[in-house]
């Protein structure tokens, strides 16, 4: 598995990372859930495939708990990233989620994450949203810096998007940024580069566009972009739509790792194979950019 330095963190991460939202379990949200047996298989298969970056969050149901139960014995094999600012309540049939920017919530998130995942350190702790002014005025950036100084957290980051991202980048305090990006949703392209210019590592979410037009769960907005751009016309023979999308994302010069979540053995194998083939050729990237840029 190809690796790359995650900005100034000094961490070498695989270009393909793993997003663990799909391990959230029952009584959360969505229609697809996996049992413990499939979750255990999936997490170990991810590590066996050579993927060394795992992203999770306290408000992803039992995702953190499953990481602790099933792969804490392999803790030295992966970089562990989670989030904070997460307030959640388990109701009878669903999970209520909110983001609350208070010291109490952030401290509780860290304590809970360490306990659930059976570890004494979080390699990367990220704000799960939030704007620069609120995070500064509430003292939460200083709080995360103190966690880093204590050694319980290795690095601090922000999982964000427009319109909050620019002000967060301008603070120049974060070691990483997690940002949505793909050829079907390219609006963060330039801000990924701007963030990387501060020395921050870049984690891309949505880098396979949720599987693209062939995904089991349909996403009409993304499918509409694909169809209007006529991207089927330029997919090389033998390449799937999902591979085209993922390898396009890998072509961004400042995308260090792309987190993709799946619990399907075939999809995991396909994603690993695609990532190992590397970025798309420049001419194919240019052709996709040209078609997308001509859309209204």
C-alpha positions, 0 to 999 in steps of 0.5 A: 500500500502506497504511503505518504507523509500526513503534512507536518505530522511526521505520520506516514499514512496509506493513501487509502484510509478507512472510514468507520461510520459503517460500523456504527451498528443498529439503532443509529441511522440509515438502513445498512448495519453490520453485526459484530462478526462482520465488523470484526472481519472488516477491521482486521481485513483493513489492516491485513490489506495494509491500510494504516489510517482509521478514522472514527468518531464518538457519535458513530454509534458503537464504531469506537467500541468495535475498534477497541474490541476487535483491533486494539491488540493490533494498535501499533499497526494503525494511525487512529483518528477520532473527533470531538465536540460530539453530543449524542443520545441513544434513543430507543430506535435511533441516535440523536446527534448534535455538536456542542462546543464546550469544554465539558463535551470535548473532555468527555469525548476524549475520555470516552474514546480512550476507554472505548478503543482501549488505548492510551493515546489518540494519534489525531483528535479533530473538531467535528465541525465548528467555526473558528470564532466559536472554537477560539472564544470557547477556549477549545483550541487551547484545550486541544493544544493542551491535550497534545502537550500532555501526549495523550493526543498526538496531533490536532485537526479539523473536520470541516467544509465551506463556508467555515474552512477558510477561517479555520485554515487562516488560524494556522494551528491545525496539523490536519484538515479533513475535507470532502472532495471528489470529481463529482463534488470538487468545490474544495479543490483549491482550499485543499491546496491552501490548507496544505500550504500551511503545512497541514496534512489533508484527509479527504472524505467522500473521495469515492463519491459514496461509490458513484453511480453504481452505489447501492444507496442512490445519491441523485445529486452526484449521479446527475453530475456524472450524467450531465458531464458524460463521464461514461464516455471517458471511463477507460475500458476495464475500469469501473466508475468507482475506480475512476472517481477514487483515482481522480481524488488520488490525483490531487497533489495535496490529498494525503489519504482518502478515507473510504468506508465499506464492509463489503469484501469485494468493495474493499478489495477493489478499493485497495487494488485501485489505490495501488494503481495510483492516480489517474493519468494527467490527460484523463484528469484534465478531461474530467476537469474540463467536462465538470467545469462546463456544467452550470 
